[in-house]
Amino acid sequence: MLIASNKKELKWQNNMLQRAFEMLPANVSVIDANYNLIFTNRRTNKRADDDPTLEGEKCFKSCLYIKRPEDCFAKKVYASGDPVLGHQVQIKDDKWVEIDCLPIKDEFGKVMMVVEYISDVTHYEKRMERWQLALRGNKDGIWDWNIPTGEMFFSDQWQEMLGYQPGEVEGLLKGFSKLVHPSDIGLVMKRLNDHMAKKTDRFSMDYRMLCADGKYKWVEGRAQAVWDKDGNALRMTGTQSDIMERKSSELETMRQTLHDDLTGLYNRTYFDDSLVRLDTQRMLPLSIIMGDVDGLQVINDIFGRMVADQLVCKIADILRKSCRKEDIITSWGGEQFALLLPNTSENTAYAICRRIQDTCQEYEKEVIRPSISMGLVTKVSLKHSIHDLLMEAEDELHKQQLAETRTSHNMVLEALERNLFEESHESEEHARRLSLLEYPFGKLLRLSGSDHDALLQLCRFHDVGKIAINNQILTKNGLLTMKEWEQMKTHPDIGRRIAKASPKLKHLAELIYTHHERWDGNGYPNGLRGKKIPRLTRMLAIMDAYDVMTNERTYKKTMTHTEALEELKLKAGTQFDPDMVKIFLRIDWSNLKL
């Protein structure tokens, strides 16, 4: 270091130093503890040309950025002893400056002087404004992070995207951090730090941000950092895009991939993935329950796919209601379900099975009562293969199904028969009166014993298909609408399907199906004519019509015995077999107690 030998040389050195600082693109000042400018390269037009600097004046008198005394950064450095770095302030004429204040301390750590460095960053801010303008078209927001100070700038568009007013979000890193979803903040900070450490070329990821309405929004953040010559990250500037629409589509695709369309439960793919994921010591004991909906095939045969699907969905709801939040409930395929119960002993799993069965019992009064058979196994050691465990659960399920004393489809049919007469006392009385008419009529027609038995059963079950018809239609007081009539006309086909599904009713299937055909071919469902209509069905048509005419109905006036017989004679040859009507009129009515 050169030391001047006289005042002339000292003055020359100071002039050279002054000229060197004047060549810097920023204002540099040295401020003492009394806030005097002991050195500065700033000039003032008020001074004479031979003394252009502000040395000797109080720094705050000519400060460019101070609006209030507490805004003075030199004062803050003297008070705290810590540097103030990278603060950006807007001054007059829309100019922006960045201020750095650094302490010069003695050997005891006392601040002796403060060096203030003020650089013009207007060009950078103008570039930011142009960037904002360019991004406004695609609704992106921008942010800028001064890494040494932690200060952050958020554009109006950035804040509006989340529902905040301009300036509402705190302009610090913590203001940004507290808006990131708690589940995402860890990964966001890791990726920011990885980029600052030059482990990645840029920062880019999807994460959730807290909106002003309290909800979270998916955004895509992208940013690029700037480093100094030593590799220290100085600032990072980035954009934020609203990706809720894209994310919703992605989540829906994922949901469809991992969920069953019918029940909304997880599907077989998710079950297989979970089975591998849960096969750890930490999840033991691990219980598996395999379930199969009882009687679903019978329901499908009788009522069709739609009603069968409704039953499957009802079972799915029962499983949701009966299981715990941590249990994984999946649709195994078709009518089968599979449950994974981590950290669940065999006794606890049995209790869950009982709860499922008890919940099914709550639907006991319904026509189609939900019921499910289940097989349960529990893994207590990692030595036990998870795939062997799954096969054991299926075996247990099959054993339970075979051990039932009554088959599931018989239970369904019994429930249907019971419900048929529970829903309508009139239907049971109607069947009883037909049975009384059957013997004298069948005797006159010389029916065989088997035909007598079949006709008696037909009297009882010919309307079994009405179990699937809306009760409001069955009891309607007045004419049916076209739509209601079309629904009513489906009950012979439903009745046939019910009969086919039952060993004890199978022989009645076609008789039930044809019991609304007419002699002239104008009946339904197939418009059969004359003797193509089964004999027992033709007999039932006459008995059924007589009973309907002579007993009260919501949709027609009751006739006397004589009026009903006259109506049968009138319809003979059109609605009824004429020969059978003649024979029906020969019945000895005096001994009948209808």
C-alpha angles and dihedrals in degrees: 000000000000118000120201114243096207142012093264092056091044090053090049092051091049090051091051091048090048092051091048092054091044088061091059115102090231140057113261122191135173113211126193128214091272090055092250119149102239090172134010138152091210118115136206129207090218093070126080118260092252092057107033101155133088096230115147095028127111109268095227094056093070100023114140098210108033115111096156129024091245089059091071107114093195088059090051092051092050089048098047104023089225126116122251110219138186102357113161119208132179114229133179124314091031091287123149126208133188116218129205120181119187127185123230108208135192124233090278094055096254116143108245100171140359124223112210121198118190118184129184110243096168090117090056093049090047088053089051090052091051090048091052090050091050092048095046090081093063093037096244120150124215134217134189126201124201096206101197093051099032090230116145132194120209120192120231088249090054092053096041089053087066095040097257127133117246109278094015095110114078109252096230135090089255089056088059095041096054090055095055114094111263090237092054105038095082094056093041092056092044092054092045090052092045090054093046087052088052092244089128132034093231143352114258132153146126118250141153125260128198112246127210090256091060095254126115124242127200113237136174114228123199127176146162126210131216120217134199123234090274093056096255114144110241104178142350126210124191150153134242124210130193106239100168093120093049093043092049089053091048092048091048090051089050091047091052091047093052102031136071111245095217103046102020089231123129112280136229092276092057091045092054092048092047092048090060093041094051096045093102136111090248092062097051131153089050117183126197124198120193115196136189125192110241119236096359094138091053091049089049092050093048105037103016136243097302095060091043090053090050089055091051090051090049090054089049090054090049090053091050091049094047101043132073127253093253093052117101112225116191139177104239092193135289109353096347130100132190126202127197114201112187119202090010125136123217092254092052091047090052089052089054090050090052090049090053091051092047091052090052088055090061087073094053095121094055121102091239107036113199114240132170133190116216139197120200134196131166129209115213101165134044087226088073109087112239091218092052087050090054092052090049090053090053091048091051089051092052092048091054092050092050092047093061110114091210122039117242094242092055088053089052093049093047089051090050093050092046092048093048091065098031091059094050123026087186091063092057091048089048090054091048093053092047089053089055091051093046098070100055092038093047091046091055089050090046095236118189120244092257091050090050089054092046093049091049090053090045089054088057102040107028091103096041089116090068087077086085096048121098109260091225089063093047093052099035114139102221141016119332121241118244091258092048091048092052089053091048091053090061095069096086090057092046089049091052091052091050091050093048089054092055123071091209094050101034094101090057096055098101093039090055090045094054102039093108097050118116131222091239094051096251096113131096157294096012105006095239115184135214118324092357083083109085114260096237090049091054089052092049091051092059095044092045093050092049093051094046092050095048098045130064117272129180091230104045144031119264116250130210121248091259093047091051093051090049090052090052091052089048092053096042109121093022110050098006140041101264095213092051091049090056090052092045089056089058093064114124098240095180093081097043118102101196 
